[in-house]
Each structure stands twice: as structure tokens, then as C-alpha cells.
Amino acid sequence: MGLDKILSIGGRPGLFKLLTQTRTGFVAESLLDKRRVSVGMSSNVSVLSEIAIYTLDEELPLREVFQKIQTKEKGGRTAIGHKEDKLKLEEYFFEILPNYDEDRVYPSDIKKVIQWYNILNDHGITNFTEDATDNEDSEEE
């Protein structure tokens, strides 16, 4: 499963897997507790494949940041938790992405990236290549 089916829903903890669309929104399943939720179109929803992190040069897609974390951690969970203090989080993120824009990437953003990476890693969602779903389709042919 690619990041295009993984959602962050404002006001709800964790990440969600998109299950189906409805007339008034969609149904998603929490990766944390497997509960299904109905989400209306007025909710603040972000698809992980559409999120990018500001660097000094460009905006780097979140999947590429996840790939860098995955490389650093050799495919495992992050060495630090998302509840560490601000300084530790920034030091860790600087190791992964030395040119991230410190003025536009806040500690709360770093916490989310680390937490999301660990949630995805725990659920076996570790293929962060650009077209994960396209690659699966072409292998079946």
C-alpha cells in the first residue's frame, strides 16, 4: 500500500487507511486501533503522498523524507520517540535532512513525521517509492 491511501485527519490521533468514498465524504480505518470512522468533506484531511517538507532549496515530498529515515534506521523504528524534547528532535531531523528550513519546519512537524514513520513501520507499510501502487500493478502483468 502506498502513501496515497494513508490519511492524516485533523483532530484525530494517528494515521488512517482510506477504505471507500461515500456521497458525503469517505470511510477510513485507524492504523492505531482498527476503528472505522466516517469523515465528511469539511474535515481537514491530508493525504501523506501530497505532503512535503520545506528545505532551503525546494519542497521535499514526505515519502523521500521517510526513505531517508528508513535508510538511517536500516528499516527499523526511529532511534528517538516523537515525545522527545525540541532540541533532540531538531538534532535528529538535521541528521536526516541537513538542509531543512528551520524557520518553516516546526518541532510539531518533526514530531508528526517521526510518529507517522513509526506507525507506518509498525504496520509494515515501508515501501516509500514514488509509485508503489503502479509498481505492484506492472508486476502482475
C-alpha positions in Angstrom: 0.0 0.0 0.0 1.3 3.4 -1.0 1.1 6.7 0.8 -1.7 7.8 -1.5 -4.1 5.7 0.6 -2.8 6.9 4.0 -4.5 9.9 5.6 -4.0 12.3 8.5 -7.3 13.6 9.8 -7.3 16.9 11.7 -8.3 16.5 15.4 -7.8 12.7 15.4 -4.6 11.0 16.6 -2.6 8.7 14.3 -3.0 7.8 10.7 -5.9 6.3 8.8 -6.2 4.0 5.8 -8.7 5.1 3.2 -11.3 2.4 2.7 -14.0 3.8 0.5 -15.6 7.0 -0.7 -19.2 7.9 0.1 -21.6 10.6 -1.1 -20.7 12.9 1.8 -17.1 12.0 2.3 -15.3 8.7 2.9 -14.7 5.9 5.4 -11.3 5.4 6.9 -9.8 2.9 9.3 -7.4 3.9 12.1 -4.0 2.2 11.9 -3.8 2.6 15.7 -6.9 0.7 16.8 -8.6 -0.5 13.6 -11.7 1.5 14.3 -13.6 2.8 11.3 -14.6 6.4 11.1 -16.8 8.3 8.7 -15.2 11.5 7.6 -17.1 14.4 6.0 -15.8 16.6 3.2 -15.5 19.6 5.6 -12.9 17.8 7.7 -9.2 18.8 7.5 -7.7 15.8 5.8 -4.2 15.4 4.3 -3.1 12.5 2.1 0.5 11.6 3.0 1.6 11.4 -0.6 0.7 15.1 -1.0 2.7 16.4 2.0 6.1 17.9 1.6 8.8 19.3 3.9 10.4 22.6 3.3 14.1 22.6 2.6 16.3 25.6 1.8 16.2 24.6 -1.9 12.8 23.1 -2.5 9.9 21.2 -1.0 10.8 17.6 -0.5 8.0 15.0 -0.7 7.3 13.3 2.6 8.0 9.9 1.0 11.5 11.0 0.4 11.9 12.1 4.0 10.6 8.6 5.0 13.1 7.0 2.7 16.0 8.9 4.4 14.7 7.9 7.8 14.4 4.3 6.7 18.0 4.4 5.3 19.3 5.9 8.6 17.5 3.4 10.7 18.2 0.4 8.4 14.5 -0.2 8.0 13.6 -0.1 11.7 11.9 2.3 14.0 13.5 5.7 14.8 16.1 5.9 17.4 14.2 8.6 19.2 10.5 8.9 20.1 8.2 11.7 18.9 7.8 12.8 22.5 11.5 13.8 23.0 12.3 17.4 23.7 12.5 20.0 21.0 16.4 20.1 20.8 16.7 16.3 20.4 14.0 16.2 17.7 15.7 19.0 15.7 19.1 17.3 16.0 17.7 14.0 14.8 15.9 15.7 11.9 19.0 17.7 11.0 20.9 14.3 10.6 18.2 13.1 8.2 17.6 16.3 6.3 20.5 18.8 6.9 19.1 21.4 4.6 15.5 21.6 6.1 14.2 25.1 6.6 14.3 25.6 10.3 12.1 28.7 10.0 9.2 26.9 8.3 9.5 23.4 9.8 8.4 23.5 13.4 9.1 21.0 16.1 5.4 19.9 15.9 6.0 19.0 12.3 9.1 16.9 13.2 7.1 15.1 15.9 4.4 14.2 13.3 7.0 12.9 10.8 8.7 10.7 13.3 5.4 9.5 14.8 4.0 8.8 11.3 7.1 7.0 10.2 6.9 4.7 13.3 3.2 4.0 12.8 3.8 3.1 9.1 6.8 0.9 10.1 4.8 -0.9 12.8 2.1 -1.8 10.2 4.6 -3.0 7.5 4.0 0.0 5.2 7.6 0.5 4.3 7.5 1.0 0.5 8.0 4.7 0.1 8.9 4.8 -3.5 7.0 7.2 -5.7 4.7 4.8 -7.5 4.3 1.9 -5.1 0.8 1.0 -6.4 1.9 1.4 -10.1 4.9 -1.0 -9.5 2.6 -3.6 -8.0 0.2 -3.4 -11.0 3.0 -3.7 -13.5 4.4 -6.8 -11.7 1.1 -8.6 -12.1 1.0 -8.2 -15.9 
